């Protein structure tokens, strides 16, 4: 269940603090989760608040 946690980690480490936007990340993550679904990758589907 490393996804989407690894996506959040990448976002936190590579995005400069002054442009971080959780709502934008959440929207982009939904697109990425669809890709993961198509690849058959199991992922965490709970609240993003705990990330």
Sine and cosine of phi, psi and omega as CSV:
sin_phi,cos_phi,sin_psi,cos_psi,sin_omega,cos_omega
0.00,0.00,0.63,0.78,-0.04,-1.00
-0.97,0.26,-0.41,0.91,0.08,-1.00
-1.00,-0.02,0.66,-0.75,0.08,1.00
-1.00,0.00,0.17,0.99,-0.04,-1.00
-0.85,0.53,-0.65,0.76,-0.01,-1.00
-0.93,0.38,-0.51,0.86,0.07,-1.00
-0.92,0.40,-0.67,0.75,0.03,-1.00
-0.91,0.41,-0.62,0.78,0.04,-1.00
-0.89,0.45,-0.71,0.70,0.04,-1.00
-0.87,0.49,-0.69,0.73,0.02,-1.00
-0.87,0.49,-0.71,0.71,-0.04,-1.00
-0.92,0.40,-0.61,0.79,-0.08,-1.00
-0.99,0.10,-0.53,0.85,-0.09,-1.00
-0.98,-0.17,-0.27,0.96,-0.02,-1.00
-1.00,-0.07,0.82,-0.57,0.04,-1.00
-0.86,0.52,0.59,-0.80,-0.08,-1.00
-0.80,0.60,-0.65,0.76,-0.11,-0.99
-0.95,0.30,-0.18,0.98,0.05,-1.00
-0.88,-0.47,0.15,0.99,0.02,-1.00
-0.92,0.39,0.69,-0.72,-0.04,-1.00
-0.55,-0.84,0.96,-0.27,-0.08,-1.00
-0.88,0.48,-0.63,0.77,0.00,-1.00
-0.89,0.45,-0.67,0.74,0.04,-1.00
-0.90,0.44,-0.70,0.72,0.04,-1.00
-0.86,0.52,-0.69,0.72,-0.01,-1.00
-0.87,0.49,-0.66,0.75,0.02,-1.00
-0.91,0.41,-0.71,0.71,0.01,-1.00
-0.91,0.41,-0.57,0.82,0.01,-1.00
-0.91,0.43,-0.59,0.80,0.03,-1.00
-0.86,0.51,-0.65,0.76,0.04,-1.00
-0.91,0.42,-0.69,0.72,-0.01,-1.00
-0.90,0.43,-0.61,0.79,0.02,-1.00
-0.90,0.44,-0.56,0.83,0.07,-1.00
-0.90,0.44,-0.62,0.78,0.05,-1.00
-0.90,0.44,-0.69,0.72,0.01,-1.00
-0.88,0.47,-0.64,0.77,0.05,-1.00
-0.87,0.49,-0.69,0.72,-0.01,-1.00
-0.90,0.44,-0.49,0.87,0.02,-1.00
-1.00,0.05,-0.08,1.00,0.01,-1.00
0.97,0.25,0.41,0.91,-0.02,-1.00
-1.00,0.04,0.83,-0.56,0.01,-1.00
-0.95,0.32,0.67,-0.74,-0.04,-1.00
-0.57,-0.82,0.37,-0.93,0.04,-1.00
-0.94,0.35,0.73,-0.68,-0.05,-1.00
-0.88,-0.47,0.23,0.97,-0.01,-1.00
-0.99,0.15,-0.23,-0.97,0.00,-1.00
-0.88,0.48,0.62,-0.78,0.07,-1.00
-0.99,0.17,-0.19,0.98,-0.02,-1.00
-0.86,0.51,-0.48,0.87,-0.01,-1.00
-0.99,0.15,-0.11,0.99,0.00,-1.00
-0.98,0.19,0.00,0.00,0.00,0.00
